[in-house]
Amino acid sequence: MTVPAPSRAAEILSRPAHINGLTVPNRIVMAPMTRNFSPGGVPGADVASYYSRRAAAGVGLIVTEGTYVGHESAGSSDRVPRFHGEEQLAGWAKVAEQVHAAGGTIVPQLWHIGMVREQG
């Protein structure tokens, strides 16, 4: 097996990628990491800052932490962000705006925890 030289790998990673009409500035992707920093399910200024710092550091595509979908059984934690509701989507709009301003792209990880959720 031949491993490309570091300069070749860096050149490949720095190329833009096109995914279903979405242009990503490079091929560096930040995987989702659950953070539980959204009281009331609303991502705030700290969440926007967290993700925009990653974009500013060169991450081309950010996949957000899991975000509950709009179903009562999707999850019950009050600190996991939601991807439904006027206030929650307004919070995500601010996050996306800051990530875009820093040169990155961002997509949500839509999450329904299903059978592992607490009963009730």
C-alpha positions as CSV (number, residue, x, y, z in Angstrom):
1,M,0.0,0.0,0.0
2,T,1.3,3.4,-0.9
3,V,0.7,6.3,1.4
4,P,0.6,9.7,-0.3
5,A,3.2,12.3,0.8
6,P,1.9,14.7,3.4
7,S,2.0,17.6,1.0
8,R,-0.2,15.6,-1.5
9,A,-2.6,14.6,1.3
10,A,-2.9,18.3,2.4
11,E,-3.5,19.3,-1.2
12,I,-6.3,16.8,-1.6
13,L,-7.9,17.8,1.8
14,S,-7.8,21.4,0.9
15,R,-9.8,20.9,-2.4
16,P,-13.5,22.1,-2.4
17,A,-16.1,19.4,-2.5
18,H,-19.6,19.6,-4.0
19,I,-22.4,17.6,-2.3
20,N,-25.9,17.8,-3.8
21,G,-25.5,21.5,-4.6
22,L,-23.7,22.3,-1.4
23,T,-20.1,23.6,-1.9
24,V,-17.8,22.8,0.9
25,P,-14.6,24.9,1.0
26,N,-12.4,21.9,1.8
27,R,-12.7,18.2,2.8
28,I,-12.2,18.6,6.5
29,V,-15.3,17.6,8.3
30,M,-16.1,17.9,12.0
31,A,-18.2,15.0,13.2
32,P,-21.1,15.5,15.6
33,M,-20.4,15.7,19.3
34,T,-23.2,15.9,21.8
35,R,-22.7,18.9,24.0
36,N,-26.0,19.6,25.9
37,F,-25.4,23.4,25.9
38,S,-28.8,24.6,24.7
39,P,-31.1,25.3,27.7
40,G,-34.7,25.0,26.6
41,G,-33.5,23.4,23.4
42,V,-32.4,26.8,22.0
43,P,-28.9,27.2,20.7
44,G,-27.5,30.5,22.1
45,A,-24.6,32.8,21.4
46,D,-22.2,30.3,23.0
47,V,-23.2,27.6,20.6
48,A,-22.8,30.0,17.6
49,S,-19.3,30.9,18.9
50,Y,-18.3,27.3,19.4
51,Y,-19.2,26.3,15.8
52,S,-17.9,29.5,14.2
53,R,-14.5,29.1,15.9
54,R,-14.2,25.7,14.2
55,A,-15.1,27.2,10.9
56,A,-12.6,30.0,11.4
57,A,-9.9,27.3,12.2
58,G,-10.5,25.7,8.7
59,V,-13.2,23.1,9.2
60,G,-15.0,23.0,5.8
61,L,-18.1,21.1,6.9
62,I,-19.5,21.0,10.4
63,V,-22.1,18.4,11.4
64,T,-23.9,19.7,14.5
65,E,-24.5,17.8,17.7
66,G,-27.7,15.7,17.6
67,T,-30.8,17.9,17.4
68,Y,-34.1,16.6,18.4
69,V,-36.7,16.5,15.6
70,G,-40.3,17.7,16.2
71,H,-41.8,14.7,17.7
72,E,-42.7,14.2,21.4
73,S,-40.8,10.9,21.6
74,A,-37.6,12.3,20.0
75,G,-36.0,13.0,23.3
76,S,-36.5,14.5,26.7
77,S,-33.4,16.4,27.7
78,D,-34.0,20.1,28.1
79,R,-30.4,20.9,27.2
80,V,-30.2,19.1,23.8
81,P,-31.0,21.6,21.0
82,R,-34.2,21.2,18.9
83,F,-34.5,21.5,15.2
84,H,-38.1,22.7,15.3
85,G,-40.0,25.6,16.8
86,E,-39.7,29.3,16.1
87,E,-37.2,30.2,18.9
88,Q,-35.1,27.1,18.3
89,L,-34.8,27.7,14.5
90,A,-34.0,31.4,15.1
91,G,-31.1,30.2,17.3
92,W,-29.9,27.9,14.6
93,A,-30.2,30.7,12.0
94,K,-27.7,32.8,14.1
95,V,-25.4,29.8,14.4
96,A,-25.4,29.2,10.6
97,E,-24.9,32.9,10.0
98,Q,-21.8,33.0,12.1
99,V,-20.4,29.8,10.6
100,H,-20.9,31.1,7.1
101,A,-19.3,34.4,8.1
102,A,-16.3,32.4,9.2
103,G,-16.1,30.6,5.9
104,G,-17.6,27.3,6.9
105,T,-20.7,25.3,6.1
106,I,-22.9,23.5,8.6
107,V,-25.6,20.8,8.5
108,P,-27.7,19.5,11.4
109,Q,-27.6,15.9,12.8
110,L,-31.3,15.2,13.1
111,W,-31.8,13.0,16.1
112,H,-34.7,10.8,17.4
113,I,-33.4,8.7,20.2
114,G,-36.3,6.3,20.0
115,M,-36.4,3.4,22.5
116,V,-33.6,4.7,24.6
117,R,-35.6,7.7,25.7
118,E,-36.9,8.0,29.2
119,Q,-40.5,6.8,29.7
120,G,-43.1,9.4,30.1
